[in-house]
Amino acid sequence: MTRWVLVLLALFLPCLAPAQPMPNRIYALESGMARIPVPAGKAWEVHDEAGRVVRPVAPADPDGALRLPAGGWYRLFRDGVPFGGRFAAGYIVLVTGQSQAAGLFDATDPRVGAHPAGPGDPPAPPVSAVLEGCFGRPGCPPEGTRWITSGAALGARILLAELARLRPGIPFALVNAARGNTGIADLVDLARPADGHLARVARAAAPVSALLVLAHGTTDAQRGTLPEAYIAGIGELVRLLREAGGNPVMPALQAPLSPLQDAYGLLGSGRLATWAGLAAGEGWLFDLRLAQLRPLNSATTTHAGLIRAAQAEAARRYGLLPGGEMAEVETGTDGIHWSAEGLRRATREAAAAVAAALPPP
């Protein structure tokens, strides 16, 4: 009997233990302060990176939380002993959409708008982070999400750097709630894996400061989704992520579907054209028919216009804020996903919109 009691305690006591700050986590500012849940009855101290005490609290506030101003990295100490990983207080921006949004967080596949940062690109600020879903990957925590620092991915680096420039002194985090090749119906269908990828990371970051729906709509333009169904889907997506992100009144921004262009390839390969840096149009490769243009399907072009109109109506109907101007964003060889320069432009547009929408600290 005693053995079974010990087994049950071993199983359930970890669930009852207070959550420790995960390494690199950023907690959202609410009315100028971030709330860090801790159990009462302990002597708590918060140190900055230089080891200075930021705010000693003994015991915790009556609601069982420390409140900290914007800044970091911080470390929490309980009765003089480090408790959990380093963390910061700032703003959390949840980014959703399909491959254009997913490309912000990837540095490996230019076919989906992902590009590595170059020597001339600004680094991400030292106090910044990204929350990603890591289901099934080596080293992934049981909760299926992890906080990482932004490194090689061009989009996340520029977005974080621009946000820090526009809102100096405030740490920022991005939450990767994007999923490639998904129409609006896929994103809001809770029976599909998208719920695990979108809503779960939103819950892990809660409370979220702002939501950015970035250049969604390509799949719906290709599928011919009816405009009214698309409008309703956008409203449901925003509702779902506001609820999962623990902030039903968070600003929600929408950057519209970006331009779709003719595709082109080299020896029949779009990847080879991207690797060779082939530019669309004239030249000896096109003259010899080694490179070919593949015109965009006219039905897709027409329906893309309907999707953009549906996005504008969704913005009016649900009070969505502008998420950046995408009309001049440059696409790559497939005519859909952004070139590296297009990604730079799109992220700067989005950063300016997000910074304007966030409340003052």
N, C-alpha and C positions, 0 to 999 in steps of 0.2 A: 504493500500500500504506500509506504513511504517513498519507494522508488518512483511510483507513478505520480505522486505529488511533485517530486523533484523534476520529473520530465515535463509536467504541465507548467510548472514555474519557469523552466528553461524556455518553453515555447512562448509563454505569454508575457513574461516580464520585459523582454526587449520591446514589445509593442507598447508597454506602459511607460517606458523610459522617455524623458523629454527629448524632442528632436534637436539634434545639434546642427549648427550652421554647416551646410555643405560647402566644401572648398570652392571658392570663386563665386559663390552665390551673391546676387544683388537683391536687396529687399526694396520694395517700392516706397517712395515717399507718399505720405498721405497727410495733407495739411502741413507740409513742410518737415515732417518727421517720419522715419521708418519704424515700424513696430516689430520687435524681435521677441517672439514668445519664449519665456523661460519659466521654470517652476519657482514658486515662492519658497522662502525658508533657507535660501543660500545667500552667500555674500558674492555678488557679481561685480566684475570690473570689465570695462572695455578698454583695450589698448589700441593705439594707432601703430603704424609700422615702425615708428621710432621707439616704441615701448612706453610712450606717455599714456597716462590714464585719461581717457576721453570722458567717461562718466561712470563713477562708481555708484552702484545702486545696491543697497542692502536693507531690506529684502527687495524683491522686484516690485514694480508698480502694482496697485491693487488688482488690475486685470491680468496680472501674470505676464507682463511684457516690459521690455526695455524700449525706450524711444530714443532714436539717434538722429542727428542731423545728416544732411548729405555729406558724403565723404567715404573714405576707406583707403587702403584696406584696413579693416578692423580685425581684432582678435578678441574673443570672449574668454574670460577666466572665471572659473567657479571655485570659490574658496582657495584662490591663488593658483589653481591648476588650469592649463589650457583646456578649453571645452569646444570641440568642433574646429572646422577649418576657417580660413580667412573669409571675410565677407565685406560687403559695402552697402551703402544706402544711396539710392538714386532713382532713376526712372527705368521702367521695363516696357519695351515695345514688342508686342506680339505681331509677327509678320506671317501672313497667310496668303495662299494663292496656289498656283501650280508651278511649272518648272521655272518660270521667270523669277518667282520668289525663292524657290529652292536653290536656284543658282547663286543667290547671295551667300550661301553657306558652304558652297562646294568650290574646290579649286582644280577639279580634275577633268571636267567634260565640257568643252566649249559648245557642243551640240545642244546642251540644255542651258546655255547662258552662263556657264560657270567658267571662271578664269582665275589664274593665279595672280597675286599682286606682284607688281614689278618694282624695281629699285626706286622709281620716281613716285610711287604711291605712298600716301601717308600711312604710318603704322596706326594700329588701333591704340587708343589711349591705354596707359598702364593699368588704370582701374576701370575695366570694362569686361564684359563676359557675354557668352552665348549659352542658352539652354537648348539642348538638342534631345530628341528622342533617339535612343540607342538600342532599341529592342533587339535582343539576340546577338549583339556584337560582343566581342571579348572585353571583359572588364566592365560591362554595363551593370550598374547597381540594380537591385531587385525591383525598384520602382520604375525602371525603364527609362529614366532620364538622367542626364548629367550636365553639370555646368563646366564649360571649358573656356579658355581664353582664346580670343580670335587671332589667328595667325595668317595663313597663306591665302585664304579666300578673299578675293578682291572686293566683292560687294559688301560683305560684313565689315571689312576694315574701313572702307570709305564711309559707309553709313555711320559707323561708330565715331570715326574721326570728325565727320561733319557735325554730328549731333553735339559732340564735345566742344567743337569750335563755336557753335551757335548757342549753347547753354554751358558756358565755361564753369568749371568747378563742380559739376554734377556728374557722377558716374552714370553710365548707361549700360543696359543689358538688352540683347535681342533674343527673342524666343522663336525658334524655328518650328512654325506650325504650317509649313508648306508641304504640298504633295504633288508631284509631277503627274501630268497626263490625266487630270481629274476635272470633269465637268462639275458644275455647281451641285447637281443632284448627288454626285459621289461624295462631295465634301460634307454634306449635311445628313447623309444616310448613316445612322448610328450603328447599323448592322454591319457596316463595312470597316476594314482596318483603319480608314481615315479617322474614325473617332479615337482610336488608340493613339494615333499620331498627332492629332490636332488637340482634342480636348484634354488628353492626359498631360501634354506639356504645358497647356494653359493652366491646368490645376496646379501643377508643380511650381509654377511661377507666381501664383496668386498672392497678393492682388496685383493685377497688371495695370500699367499706367495708360497705355494707348494700344489701339488695334490698327494695323495697316493691311488692307486688302490690296495686294500689289499686282497690277496688270493681269488679273485673271481674265479668262474668257476665250482663249484660243480653242480649247476643246469644244466648248459650246458653239463657237462659230462654225467649226467643222462638222459638228453633229446636227446643226440646225435647231438648237434648243429654242423653243418658243419664248418670245420676249417676256411675257407675263410670268412664265415659269421661272425664268432667270431672275426676274425682279423679286419674286417671292423667295427664291433660294438665297439671294444675297441677304434679305432680311432675316432669314432663319440662321444663316451662317453667323451674322453679327450677333444675334441673340444667343446662340449656342456658345460662342467664344467669350462674350461678355459674362455669361453665367459661369462658365468653366474658369474664367480668369478672376472670378471673385470681385468684379467691379461692374455692376450693371449700368453705370453711367459713364464708363470710360469713353474718351473721344474715339470715334471710329472713322478712319480715313479710307478713301478709295482712290487708288490710282487706276485710271481706265485701261482697257485693253490697248496695248501699244500697236504700232503699225505692223501689218503683215505684208511682206514683199515677195517678189519673185525669188525663187531659189536658183542656185547654180552649183555645178559640180565640175570636178576635174577627173577625166577618164571615168565618168559616171559615179564618182564618189564625192559626197559632200564633205566627208571627213578629210579626204586628201586635199580638197579645195581650201578648207580651213587651215590645214597644216602648211600649205604652200602660200598662204596669204593672198589668195586669188581675189581680185576685185571684179565685181560684175561689170559687164559691158563689153567694150571692144578690146582688141589685142590679138597677138598672133596665135595664142592658145584657142581663142574663140574662132579666129579665121580658119585654123586647121581643124576645127571641130573637136579638139581635145577637151575643150571646156564648153559646157552647154548651159543655157538658161532654161529653167523649167517654170513657165508662167504659173502664177497663183491661180488656183481654181476660181472661176468667176462667181460660183455660188458661195464659196467661202468668203470672198471679198464682200459680196452683198450682205451676207449674214453677219459679218464682223461689224458692219455699220449698224445693224439692228441691235447687236449686243452692246455696242457703245451707247446707243440711245437708251437701252434698258438700264445700263449702269447709271446714266444721268437721271433717269426716273427713280431708280432705287435710292440715289443720293437725296433727291427731293422728298421721297416718301418716308425714308428712315432717318433723315437728318445726318447723313454721312458728310464728312468734311473732305475737301479736295486733298488728294494724296500725292500731288505732283503732276506736271504736264508731261505726257508721254508721246506727244505727236511727233516730235523731232528725234526720238531715240533711235539710234542706228541698229539695224539687225545684222546678223551674220549670214553665212552662206546658205543656210536653210530658209531664210526669209521669215523666220518666226522668232528665234531666240536672239538675244542681244549680243552684239560684238562687245569686245572689252571696252571700247570707248562708249558704246551705248549703255553698258552697265554702269560706267562711271557717271554718265549724265543722269540716268534714271535714279541712282542712289542719292545723288546730290539734290535732285528734285524732291525725292521722298523725305530726305532729312530736313530740308527747309520747311516742308509742310508739317512734319511731325513736331519740330521744335516750336512752330507757331501755335500748334494746337494744345500743347501741354500747359497745364496751369503753372503759375510761378511757384517756386519752392517755398 
